[in-house]
């Protein structure tokens, strides 16, 4: 199965490869047999990522963290709505689905077309084809008073800071009371995509455009509804897997803040 993807969408193959590789490990942080099956059906040179071990570990750790937090949210809110922004070829729905939960995977039309080759929509599993930066999907997805969890994995670092800021503002207005789990890249890695062990294998022209400065107050200042809840930094987990990069990334004064943020859009101002 061969796909003709624009370069920015081609990045969705990196986490697919990362999860498949993790599944092969005896001490896997997550097991994702669906990603392994999908990998075997796609005509693509995944071998070019074979030396991208830092990225593979990062995918494994972020998948572990996000799965854990999604399951914790659904345990508290069994009738929730989950909206996965920039879903790519993510398989989280299969690992975290629960009866009574409505799940939406959102991505660009060409990506959703690929998803349809591997997944089928159902009464509680839905696709939405469009840009996450547009607002039509925000009003089209019915949520009423049900709890909402938004996920943004491997997405926001490719947007400008202004685009990220406006997206969070729009979400805060449209989904008061919702919670969000978002992956962030350290601000010092912005503009350095050419050094990234996996991204550079896709294209020299792709880059990170927004990075997280660990400043809770600055994030909350973007909108009065935004409340910072927690941050988990990838290099604090699976420390034996990172090698020298993990040691370097945890040094005081250098510590890289790639990770997962948990925020809430408060109902009351």
N, C-alpha and C positions, 0 to 999 in steps of 0.2 A: 504494500500500500504506500503510494508516494504522494506527498502533498507539496503544493507550491505556496509557501508562506512568505509574507513580508518578514524582514529581519527581526523587527520588534516582536512579532508573534512567534518567530522561530525559537525565541528564548523559552517558550513553554516546554520545549523538549529537554531542557536542562533538568528541571525538577523531576520530570518523568524518568529520565535516566538515573537521577540520584536515588529515587525511591526504589527503582528496580534493582540497582546495585546494592542498596541496603538490604533488600529482601533476600539477597543471596548470602548475606553474612550470617555466620553462626550466632553471633552476639547482636543481632539486629535490634536497633532501637524501635523500629516499626517494621511490620511485615505487610507488604502490599502486592499480593500475587496478581492483581488486576493490572498494575503498572508493568509487571514483568511480562504478562501476556500481550499487552499493547505494544511494548517495545519490540517484541518478536514479529509483529505484524507491520511495522512501519519501515519503509525503505528509506533509511537515513544512516549516515556514517556516525553512529554513536561512539565509535572507537576513538574519535578525535577528542573525547572528553576523558579518556582513560587516565590521564595524568592530573586531572582536576580533582584531586582528593580533598582539598580544603572545601571546595564547593559541594562535593558529595556529602561530606560530614555536615556542612551547614544545612543542606536540604533535609538530612536525616533528623537533626536536632530540631529544626523549626517545625517539621512535620510532627514529631513527638510532642512538642510543646503545644502546638495548635490543636492537635487531636485531644490532648489531655484537657485543655481549657474549653473546647467545644463540648466535650462530653460532660464536664462539670456544669456548664451552663444549662445543657439540656436536662441534666438530672434535677436541677432546680426549677426548670421551666419546660415541662414535658409537652406543652402545646405551643411551642415557640415556632417562629419563622426564622430560617437561616438564609442569608443572602451572601453568596460567595462571589466577590467582585474580581473580575479578571481570572475566571476559573481555569482557563487553559485546559489541560488534560488532567486536572486534579481528580482524585478518586476519594476525597474525604467523605462524600455522601455515603459510599459503601461501607466505610469503617465506622461512621458515626450516626447512621440513620437510626431513628427511633420512631415507633408508632405514634402518630399524632403530630409529628413535626412536618411542616412544609418547607421544602428546600429549593432554593433558586440558584442556579449556576448562570452567571452573567459574563459575557465576553463579546468580542467583535464578531460580526456575522461569519467571517471566514473561519474563525475558531469554533464557533457553535456548529457550523457545518461539519467540522471534523468530529466534534463530540458526538454528533448524531450517528456516526459510524460505529461508535463503541457503546453508547448508552441510549436508553429509551426513556422518554418522559412518561410519567405516570400521574396518578391522582395527586400524589404528594411530592413529586419530583419534577421540577420545571426548568426550562431554559429561557433565557432572554438574550436576544442578539442586539447588541448596540454598545456604544461607548459608555463607560462608567461615569464619564464627565458630563454626559447629557443628563437631563432631569426627568425625561419622560418615564423612565422605568421606575423612578421613585414614587410617582403617583399611580402608576399602573399596577404595581404589586400590592394587592390588598393586605393590610395588616391590622386594621381596626385597633383594638386595644390589646392584641396579643404581644407577648414579649418578642423582641427582634434582636438577633445577633448578626452583625455584619463582619465579614472576613475579607481582608486584603493581604494576600500572600504573594510575594514576588511581583509586586505591581507598582506601588507608589514611588519607588526609587527611580522609575523611568519618567515620572512627571516632574514639572518644575515646582518649586515651592509654592508659587501662586496657585497653580492648578490643585495641588494637594490642599492648600488652605481653603480654596473655594469649595472643593469637594466636601471637606469636613463641615464647612459652614452649611452647605446644602443638606447634608445628612442630618445635622443637628436640628435644622428647621423641619425637615420632613419626617424624621423618626425620633421625636422626643421620647425619652425613656429607654431607647435602644442602647445596646452595648456593642463595642467594636474591638476586634483583634486585628492589629495591623503590623505587618513586618516592616522593619526600618533598617536602613543601612547607615553606618557611621558617616557623619558629615565630611570627614576627611577623605572619604573614598569618592566623593563627587568629582566627576571629571577624570577619573582614573580607571575607567572601564577597560582600557587597553592592557592593564596589568592584571585584570581578573582572570583566574585560571580557566574558567569556562566561557565567560562572555566573549573573550577575545577570539575564541574558536568559532563563534557565530559570525562576528563582524568586527572590524577595527573601528567602525563608525558609531557603534552603539555605546551608550555611556549612561552612567548614573547621574541624575539631575537634581535629586533631592536627598538630603541626609539628615539624620536625627542628631541634634545637639541635646544632650540630656538635661533639658530645661523644662520642667513641668509647668512653670508659670507662663513661659512663652507659648507653649501649646494651648494652655487653657485660655490665653488672651485672644486666641483666634475667634472664639465665640463664647458668650456667657453660659451656654449650656454644656460646653465641653468640660468634663471632669476626668483628670488623669487618675487611674486606679493602680496600675502596676506596670513594671517593665521586667522582662526576662532577657538576659543577654546571652547569646549563643555560646560564647567561649567559656561560660561558667558551667556548661554541661558537657558530659562525655570528654572530660579533659585529656584522657589518655589517647583520644583519637586524633587530636589536632597536630601533634608533633611540635616542631619548633615554632610553628605559626601560633599555636595556642599559647605557648609561653610568652611570646612577644606581645600578643594581643591582650594579655592580662596584666602587663607591666603597668605600674602606677605612672600616670602622666601620658601613657600611650594607649591605654585600655580602649579597645574598639567596642563600640556600642551597637553593633549589629544585633538585632533581636526582635522581640515581639512586645508591642505595647497593648495594654488593655485600657480602654477609655469608655466613658459613659456619656450619653447625651441626656442631661437631666431634663425631666419634664417641666420643672418650675425654674424660672429665672431668678 
